[in-house]
Amino acid sequence: MGDEPLTTERAYWVAWAQAKGMGPVLLKRLHSHFGSLATAWQAEESALLEVEGIGLLLAAQMSEHRQRTNPDDVLSHHEEQGANFWTPADPDYPALLYEITDPPPLLYYKGRTELAQAVQTMPSVAMVGTREPSAYGQRWTRRIVQQLASHDVIVVSGLASGIDRYAHSQALDSKGLTIAVLGTGVDHSYPWENRALQARIAKEGLLLSEHPNNTPPDRTHFPRRNRIIAGLSRATVVTEAPLRSGALITARLANDYGREVYALPGSLDSPSSLGCLDLIRQGAQMIWDDTTLIRDLGQIPQLDAPPLSAQSATALTAPKSANPQVLPVPTAAPADLPSDLATVLAAVTTAPITLDYLVQTLNRPTGDILSSLLHLELEGLVTQTPPGSHRYQRC
């Protein structure tokens, strides 16, 4: 993400992430505005004020942080701690996750790292729900995950008790792929009874966290962890949840990010199903049977992304499906199209992609890309789907 060497830009992500008042939303805005965090580091204080959300006090704090911080030293110290982590400057950082408004600036990992890139080329589904599921919730979680695993769908969840645990364990038992997003460091087991499952996921799947090693559980970590679960998934499924449930936070975030939301209907007599029924009332799609998701995944647009290398693809799993998904191939641009418009058009495919993805991919100011997209819309070459959504596709 920028013209600087990868290690340098990586250092700036770590350094900016330590600045007081710089959360994930502002960090992404800072990167989008300047094109790279290295450029932002050198910017005048007055230029920082042009970024939405940065006022006089914060701009002054940012300038002070830059004066007393050496990004290379910060990165070296961080790497010396022994933890493995990615920043958005690293090629293995999931581009699908960076699409959300507040992607984690540092993503710690343990396990099969190829799964992080696999979410770009293979469908991924978040399975979430109550920590105290009924026999009905347990049974249907296992049935749905079994179908997903047999069709090479990556199952994402939070390694909590209940539905999360059943989702991860069934995915592994079905020889499928799974990613667990933790509210602790990847070296810390919580809840304790999931420690054996966590060790198994570290070997057969992938553990992710925005928290460094040795981070214990904290009640504030888990709601924020849910945004990463939603961000890594093309669809989120709530199989059983009461009206007050962290799973509903994940569903709301998925909806905010423009991802699909599904809910398993349950009995009106069961408090554990009322959250799912309320999601359906608000417009979530209903799980009718264990093949609902498999049928719909073929209709959910796949993001345009570089394919996995042959070695990584083979390492993941041999395709079980007789009908593998094929990414759409853009048609050629008109010969008389100006070069700046042709560059933007070349990045748009027949499957909807977001404005943030285009800004990240083309490394150009948001305003320039919006202007180009408007011209392309007027020319009838691209369209927003749905209108006003800032998700663009070829006509």
C-alpha positions as CSV (number, residue, x, y, z in Angstrom):
1,M,0.0,0.0,0.0
2,G,2.4,2.7,-1.2
3,D,5.7,3.2,-3.0
4,E,7.9,2.7,0.0
5,P,9.6,-0.6,0.8
6,L,7.3,-3.1,2.5
7,T,9.4,-3.1,5.7
8,T,9.3,0.7,5.9
9,E,5.5,1.0,5.4
10,R,5.1,-1.9,7.9
11,A,7.0,0.1,10.4
12,Y,4.8,3.2,10.0
13,W,1.7,1.1,10.6
14,V,3.1,-0.1,13.9
15,A,4.3,3.4,14.9
16,W,1.0,5.1,14.0
17,A,-0.9,2.4,15.8
18,Q,0.8,3.4,19.1
19,A,-0.2,7.1,18.8
20,K,-2.6,8.3,21.4
21,G,-6.1,8.8,19.9
22,M,-5.4,6.9,16.7
23,G,-7.9,4.1,16.5
24,P,-8.5,1.7,13.5
25,V,-11.0,4.1,11.8
26,L,-8.7,7.1,11.9
27,L,-5.7,5.0,10.8
28,K,-7.6,3.8,7.7
29,R,-8.7,7.4,6.9
30,L,-5.2,8.6,7.4
31,H,-3.9,6.0,5.0
32,S,-6.6,6.6,2.4
33,H,-6.1,10.4,2.5
34,F,-2.3,10.3,2.1
35,G,-1.9,7.1,0.1
36,S,0.5,5.6,2.6
37,L,1.3,6.0,6.3
38,A,4.9,6.8,5.5
39,T,3.6,9.9,3.6
40,A,1.3,10.8,6.5
41,W,4.3,10.6,8.8
42,Q,6.1,13.3,6.9
43,A,3.0,15.5,6.4
44,E,2.7,19.0,7.8
45,E,0.4,19.3,10.9
46,S,-1.9,21.5,8.8
47,A,-2.3,18.7,6.3
48,L,-3.3,16.2,9.0
49,L,-6.3,18.5,9.8
50,E,-7.7,17.7,6.3
51,V,-8.4,14.2,7.5
52,E,-12.0,13.7,8.7
53,G,-12.0,13.2,12.5
54,I,-8.6,14.9,13.2
55,G,-8.9,18.2,15.1
56,L,-6.4,20.7,16.4
57,L,-5.7,18.8,19.7
58,L,-5.3,15.4,18.0
59,A,-3.1,16.8,15.2
60,A,-0.8,18.4,17.8
61,Q,-0.6,15.0,19.7
62,M,0.2,13.3,16.4
63,S,3.0,15.7,15.7
64,E,4.4,15.2,19.1
65,H,4.2,11.4,18.7
66,R,6.2,11.7,15.4
67,Q,8.9,13.8,17.0
68,R,9.6,11.3,19.8
69,T,9.1,8.1,17.9
70,N,11.4,6.3,15.5
71,P,9.2,3.9,13.4
72,D,12.1,1.5,12.6
73,D,12.9,1.2,16.3
74,V,9.3,0.6,17.2
75,L,9.0,-2.1,14.6
76,S,12.3,-3.8,15.7
77,H,11.1,-3.8,19.4
78,H,7.8,-5.2,18.4
79,E,9.3,-8.0,16.3
80,E,11.7,-8.8,19.1
81,Q,8.7,-9.8,21.3
82,G,8.5,-13.0,19.2
83,A,4.9,-12.6,18.0
84,N,4.0,-13.1,14.4
85,F,1.8,-10.3,13.0
86,W,0.7,-8.6,9.8
87,T,-0.1,-5.0,9.1
88,P,-2.1,-3.9,6.1
89,A,1.2,-3.2,4.3
90,D,2.0,-6.9,4.3
91,P,0.8,-9.1,1.4
92,D,-0.7,-11.7,3.7
93,Y,-3.0,-9.3,5.5
94,P,-6.5,-10.2,4.3
95,A,-7.7,-7.6,1.8
96,L,-11.3,-8.7,2.6
97,L,-10.8,-7.6,6.2
98,Y,-9.2,-4.3,5.1
99,E,-12.5,-3.4,3.4
100,I,-14.3,-2.7,6.6
101,T,-14.3,0.8,8.1
102,D,-12.2,-0.1,11.1
103,P,-9.7,-2.9,10.2
104,P,-7.1,-3.9,12.9
105,P,-3.8,-2.2,12.2
106,L,-2.0,-5.2,13.6
107,L,-3.2,-8.7,13.2
108,Y,-1.4,-11.4,15.2
109,Y,-1.6,-15.0,13.9
110,K,-0.8,-18.6,14.6
111,G,-1.4,-21.6,12.3
112,R,-2.0,-22.0,8.6
113,T,-1.2,-18.6,7.3
114,E,-2.5,-19.4,3.8
115,L,-6.0,-19.2,5.1
116,A,-5.7,-15.5,5.5
117,Q,-5.4,-15.1,1.7
118,A,-7.9,-17.9,1.0
119,V,-10.8,-15.7,2.1
120,Q,-10.3,-13.7,-1.0
121,T,-10.7,-16.6,-3.4
122,M,-12.9,-19.0,-1.4
123,P,-16.2,-18.3,0.2
124,S,-16.1,-17.7,4.0
125,V,-19.0,-17.8,6.4
126,A,-19.1,-16.7,10.1
127,M,-21.0,-19.0,12.4
128,V,-22.0,-17.3,15.6
129,G,-24.6,-17.7,18.4
130,T,-25.3,-18.2,22.1
131,R,-22.8,-19.6,24.6
132,E,-25.6,-21.9,25.9
133,P,-27.2,-23.5,22.9
134,S,-30.1,-25.9,23.0
135,A,-29.9,-29.3,21.4
136,Y,-31.7,-27.8,18.4
137,G,-29.0,-25.0,18.1
138,Q,-26.2,-27.5,18.5
139,R,-27.7,-29.9,15.9
140,W,-28.3,-27.3,13.3
141,T,-25.0,-25.6,13.7
142,R,-23.3,-29.0,13.1
143,R,-25.5,-29.7,10.1
144,I,-24.9,-26.4,8.4
145,V,-21.1,-26.5,9.1
146,Q,-20.9,-30.0,7.8
147,Q,-22.4,-28.8,4.5
148,L,-20.1,-25.8,4.4
149,A,-17.0,-27.9,5.0
150,S,-17.9,-30.4,2.3
151,H,-18.1,-27.5,-0.2
152,D,-14.8,-25.9,0.7
153,V,-16.3,-22.9,2.6
154,I,-14.1,-21.4,5.3
155,V,-15.9,-21.3,8.7
156,V,-15.1,-18.3,10.8
157,S,-16.0,-17.9,14.5
158,G,-14.8,-16.6,17.8
159,L,-13.8,-19.8,19.7
160,A,-16.2,-19.0,22.6
161,S,-18.3,-21.6,24.4
162,G,-21.4,-22.8,22.7
163,I,-22.2,-22.2,19.1
164,D,-18.6,-21.1,18.3
165,R,-17.1,-24.3,19.7
166,Y,-19.5,-26.5,17.8
167,A,-18.8,-24.6,14.6
168,H,-15.0,-24.9,14.8
169,S,-15.0,-28.5,16.0
170,Q,-17.5,-29.7,13.3
171,A,-15.4,-27.9,10.6
172,L,-12.3,-29.7,11.6
173,D,-14.1,-33.0,12.1
174,S,-15.5,-32.7,8.5
175,K,-11.9,-32.1,7.2
176,G,-12.9,-28.5,6.5
177,L,-11.2,-25.1,7.0
178,T,-11.7,-22.8,9.9
179,I,-10.4,-19.5,11.3
180,A,-10.8,-18.5,15.0
181,V,-10.7,-14.9,16.0
182,L,-9.8,-14.4,19.6
183,G,-10.4,-11.7,22.2
184,T,-7.0,-12.6,23.8
185,G,-3.5,-13.1,22.5
186,V,-3.2,-16.1,20.2
187,D,-1.1,-17.8,22.9
188,H,-3.8,-17.5,25.6
189,S,-6.7,-19.9,26.0
190,Y,-10.1,-18.6,26.9
191,P,-12.4,-20.1,27.9
192,W,-10.0,-22.7,29.4
193,E,-12.1,-25.7,28.4
194,N,-11.4,-24.7,24.7
195,R,-7.6,-25.1,25.1
196,A,-7.5,-28.4,23.3
197,L,-9.7,-27.1,20.4
198,Q,-7.5,-24.0,20.2
199,A,-4.4,-26.1,19.9
200,R,-6.0,-28.1,17.2
201,I,-7.0,-25.0,15.3
202,A,-3.5,-23.7,15.6
203,K,-2.4,-26.9,13.8
204,E,-5.2,-27.5,11.3
205,G,-6.7,-24.0,10.9
206,L,-5.7,-20.4,11.8
207,L,-5.9,-18.3,15.0
208,L,-6.1,-14.5,14.6
209,S,-6.2,-11.6,17.1
210,E,-5.6,-7.9,17.2
211,H,-4.0,-8.3,20.6
212,P,-0.4,-9.3,21.2
213,N,0.8,-12.4,23.0
214,N,0.2,-12.6,26.7
215,T,-3.0,-10.5,26.5
216,P,-5.6,-11.9,28.9
217,P,-9.3,-11.8,28.4
218,D,-11.0,-8.5,28.9
219,R,-14.8,-7.8,28.6
220,T,-14.1,-4.9,26.1
221,H,-12.1,-7.1,23.7
222,F,-14.9,-9.5,22.7
223,P,-17.4,-7.0,21.2
224,R,-14.6,-5.5,19.1
225,R,-13.4,-9.0,18.2
226,N,-16.8,-9.5,16.5
227,R,-16.0,-6.9,13.8
228,I,-13.1,-9.0,12.6
229,I,-15.2,-12.1,12.4
230,A,-17.8,-10.2,10.3
231,G,-15.0,-8.6,8.2
232,L,-13.4,-11.9,7.3
233,S,-16.7,-13.4,6.1
234,R,-18.9,-12.9,3.1
235,A,-21.9,-14.0,5.1
236,T,-22.7,-14.2,8.8
237,V,-25.1,-16.9,10.2
238,V,-26.7,-16.7,13.6
239,T,-28.0,-20.2,14.5
240,E,-29.3,-19.4,18.0
241,A,-29.2,-16.3,20.1
242,P,-31.3,-14.5,22.7
243,L,-32.3,-10.8,22.3
244,R,-29.2,-9.7,24.3
245,S,-26.3,-11.5,22.6
246,G,-22.9,-10.7,21.2
247,A,-23.8,-12.7,18.1
248,L,-26.3,-10.0,17.3
249,I,-23.5,-7.5,17.4
250,T,-21.6,-9.5,14.8
251,A,-24.8,-9.7,12.6
252,R,-25.2,-5.9,12.9
253,L,-21.6,-5.3,11.9
254,A,-21.8,-7.7,9.0
255,N,-24.9,-5.7,7.8
256,D,-23.0,-2.4,8.2
257,Y,-20.1,-3.8,6.2
258,G,-22.5,-4.8,3.3
259,R,-22.2,-8.5,3.9
260,E,-25.1,-11.0,3.9
261,V,-26.8,-11.9,7.2
262,Y,-28.7,-15.2,7.8
263,A,-30.6,-16.5,10.8
264,L,-31.9,-19.9,11.8
265,P,-35.6,-19.7,12.8
266,G,-36.6,-21.2,16.1
267,S,-39.5,-21.5,18.5
268,L,-41.3,-18.5,19.9
269,D,-41.3,-20.3,23.2
270,S,-37.5,-20.4,23.3
271,P,-35.7,-17.3,24.6
272,S,-32.6,-18.6,22.8
273,S,-34.3,-18.1,19.5
274,L,-35.8,-14.7,19.9
275,G,-32.6,-12.9,18.7
276,C,-32.7,-14.9,15.5
277,L,-36.4,-14.2,15.0
278,D,-35.8,-10.5,15.5
279,L,-33.0,-10.6,12.9
280,I,-35.4,-12.2,10.4
281,R,-38.0,-9.6,11.2
282,Q,-35.4,-6.9,10.4
283,G,-34.6,-8.5,7.0
284,A,-32.0,-11.2,7.6
285,Q,-32.3,-14.1,5.3
286,M,-33.8,-17.3,6.7
287,I,-32.0,-20.6,6.9
288,W,-34.6,-23.1,5.4
289,D,-32.4,-26.2,5.4
290,D,-28.8,-27.2,5.6
291,T,-28.2,-26.4,1.9
292,T,-29.6,-22.8,2.0
293,L,-26.1,-21.3,2.3
294,I,-24.5,-23.5,-0.3
295,R,-27.2,-22.5,-2.9
296,D,-26.9,-18.8,-2.0
297,L,-23.1,-18.6,-1.9
298,G,-23.1,-19.1,-5.7
299,Q,-25.1,-15.9,-6.0
300,I,-23.2,-13.8,-3.4
301,P,-20.6,-11.9,-5.5
302,Q,-17.0,-13.0,-5.1
303,L,-14.4,-10.3,-4.6
304,D,-11.8,-9.7,-7.3
305,A,-8.4,-10.7,-5.8
306,P,-5.1,-12.3,-6.9
307,P,-5.5,-16.1,-6.9
308,L,-3.6,-18.3,-4.4
309,S,-0.4,-19.7,-5.7
310,A,-0.7,-23.3,-6.9
311,Q,1.3,-24.4,-3.9
312,S,-1.0,-22.6,-1.4
313,A,-4.1,-23.8,-3.2
314,T,-2.9,-27.4,-3.0
315,A,-1.9,-27.0,0.6
316,L,-5.4,-25.9,1.6
317,T,-7.5,-28.8,0.2
318,A,-8.4,-30.5,-3.0
319,P,-11.7,-29.1,-4.4
320,K,-14.7,-31.3,-3.4
321,S,-17.2,-29.4,-5.4
322,A,-17.9,-30.3,-9.0
323,N,-18.7,-26.6,-9.8
324,P,-15.8,-24.4,-8.6
325,Q,-16.4,-20.7,-8.6
326,V,-14.8,-18.7,-11.4
327,L,-13.9,-15.0,-10.8
328,P,-15.5,-12.6,-13.4
329,V,-13.2,-11.4,-16.1
330,P,-13.5,-7.7,-17.0
331,T,-14.2,-6.7,-20.6
332,A,-11.7,-4.5,-22.4
333,A,-12.0,-0.7,-22.0
334,P,-13.0,1.5,-25.0
335,A,-10.0,2.5,-27.0
336,D,-10.8,6.3,-26.7
337,L,-11.1,6.2,-22.9
338,P,-8.6,8.6,-21.1
339,S,-5.8,6.7,-19.3
340,D,-6.9,7.8,-15.8
341,L,-10.5,6.5,-16.4
342,A,-9.2,3.3,-18.1
343,T,-7.0,2.6,-15.0
344,V,-10.1,2.8,-12.7
345,L,-12.2,0.8,-15.1
346,A,-9.6,-1.9,-15.3
347,A,-9.9,-2.4,-11.5
348,V,-13.7,-2.8,-11.6
349,T,-15.1,-6.2,-12.4
350,T,-18.5,-7.7,-13.1
351,A,-18.8,-8.5,-9.4
352,P,-19.4,-5.5,-7.0
353,I,-16.3,-4.1,-5.2
354,T,-16.2,-1.3,-2.7
355,L,-14.8,2.2,-3.1
356,D,-12.4,1.5,-0.2
357,Y,-11.1,-1.5,-2.1
358,L,-10.4,0.6,-5.2
359,V,-8.7,3.3,-3.1
360,Q,-6.5,0.6,-1.6
361,T,-5.8,-1.2,-4.8
362,L,-5.0,1.9,-7.0
363,N,-3.3,3.9,-4.3
364,R,-5.0,7.1,-5.4
365,P,-6.9,9.8,-3.4
366,T,-10.6,8.9,-2.8
367,G,-11.8,12.1,-4.5
368,D,-9.9,11.3,-7.7
369,I,-11.4,7.8,-7.8
370,L,-14.9,9.1,-7.1
371,S,-14.6,11.6,-9.9
372,S,-13.4,8.8,-12.3
373,L,-16.3,6.5,-11.2
374,L,-18.8,9.3,-11.8
375,H,-17.5,9.8,-15.4
376,L,-17.6,6.0,-15.9
377,E,-21.2,5.9,-14.7
378,L,-22.2,8.7,-17.0
379,E,-20.5,6.7,-19.9
380,G,-22.6,3.7,-18.9
381,L,-19.5,1.6,-18.2
382,V,-20.0,1.0,-14.4
383,T,-22.9,1.2,-12.0
384,Q,-23.5,1.3,-8.2
385,T,-25.2,-1.8,-6.9
386,P,-27.4,-0.9,-5.1
387,P,-27.5,2.9,-6.0
388,G,-25.7,5.0,-3.4
389,S,-23.9,2.1,-1.8
390,H,-20.4,2.9,-3.2
391,R,-20.1,-0.7,-4.4
392,Y,-19.3,-0.6,-8.1
393,Q,-19.4,-3.2,-10.9
394,R,-19.1,-3.3,-14.7
395,C,-22.3,-2.7,-16.7
